[in-house]
Amino acid sequence: ELGKQITCLINRDFFNAVDTIGIASPMIVAASWTGADRREMVLDFDTNDSLVISPDVQMHGTVQTLAQSAFLLDGNQVSALSVRVAHKRVYVAFAKSMTAKTISYIPEKFYTTAPDDVYSGPWLMTRRGIGALTFHNIPIQGTR
């Protein structure tokens, strides 16, 4: 699978391939709150494709969702109420107002809710299945 993914990038970069939609990892470009109540943030990604969320993962009878497992605020895991995608934007909603100054995507190694299980998804990705790059301590800008 990795060979197929790299082949698409090589074909784009060296052979002027025209099949380039969703072949590169989406990268975060900004994070900001959507309102003064700081209960929802929007993450903007640089990609030429729409983002999707991979299916939830079951680990030892426990379902791990993107909302509960993938995001850390100021280095601490916090469960979000929901995560939704709108083209190149990801909206993360929280149950209460947050004071965080940074956001990270994907814990260092293990699920924060299951510290013995290596993180295995869910993921943010392109429609072709190319995962978004992880990020660490991205500053959260003020309200848009």
N, C-alpha and C positions, 0 to 999 in steps of 0.2 A: 504493500500500500504506500509506504513511504517513497519507494522508487517511482511509482506513478505520479505522486505529488511533485517530486523533484523534477521529473521529466517535463511536466507542464511548465514549470518555472524556467527550465533550460530552453525549452522550445520558444517561450516568450522572449527571453533575453538574448538568445543567439540565433534563432531561426525565424524571427518575426511572425510567430504563430498568431492567429487571430482568435483562437479559443483561450481567452484570458479572464473570463468572468469567474470570480470566486476561487481563483487558484492560489492566492497568497493569503497569509494569515492576517486577519483584521488587527489593527493596532489602535489602542485608545489615543484620542487626541485631546479630550477634555472631559471633566466631570463637574457638574454644577447642580445646585438645588433648583427645583422647578417652582418653588414658592417660598414665601417668608416663613411658613410653618416648619420648613425643613423636614418634611415627612416623606418626600420623594426626591430622588435625584435622577438626572439623565446623564448617561455615558455616551459620548459621541465617538464613533469609530471611523477610521480611514480604511475603506474597502470599496471595491467596485461591484459589490454584490449585497444582497439583503442578508441580514443575520438571522439565525434560527437558534433555538435552544434544543440540545439533544435530549432524549428521553431521560426521565428520572432513573436512578440506579438503586438497586436493592442490595443492601449489605447486611448479611446475617439477620434477615427478617425486618430490617429497618429501611424505609425508603429515604434516600437522600435526594433532595431537590436542589436546584440551582439557588433558589431563594434562601434556603436554610444553610447551605453548605459552602457556597463559592465566594462570598464577599466578606472582607474584613474592614472595619472602620477603625482608624488610628491603631492598626495592628491587632485589634481584637475581633474575634468572630462575633457576628451579630446576625440573628435570623431576620430576614426581611419578610414582609407579608406576601409580596409577590414580585416577580420579575416578568416584564413583558418587552417584546421587541417590536419596533416600528422602523423598518428598513435598516438604516445604519445607526439607529439609536436604541439604547437599552434603558428602560425605566425601572428603577428599583424603589419599591414602596416599603415604608416602615410603619410599625404600629404607633409609634410616638415620635415626637420631635427629636431630632438628633443634633448633637453638637460637634460631630466629627469634623476634622480638618483634612483627612486623607482617606482614600479608599484603595484597597488591594483586591486582586482577583486571583483566586485559587490559593488555598492554604499552602504553606511551605512543602508539606509532604503528606500529612494525614488529614482526614476529616476532623474538623474541630469538634464535631458532635460524636465522633467515634475514633478516638485517638490511636487505636490499634489497626485501623484500616487505611491503607494507602489510597490517596484520592484517585478515583477512577471515573470521574464525571458526576453529574452532567456538566456539559460544556457549552460555551457560546461558540458558534461556528458559522461559516458561510453555508449556503444551500448545497454546495458540493462537499461539505464535510470537513473543510479546513478550519482548524481551531483558532480562535482568537489568541493572541499572545498574552501570556500572563503579565500582570503589572503589579507594582509594589509602591505603596504610599504616593499615589497620584494626588496632588492638591485638589480639593473640592472648591470650586469657585463659588462666588455668591449667587444669588438668585438671578435667573435670566429674565 
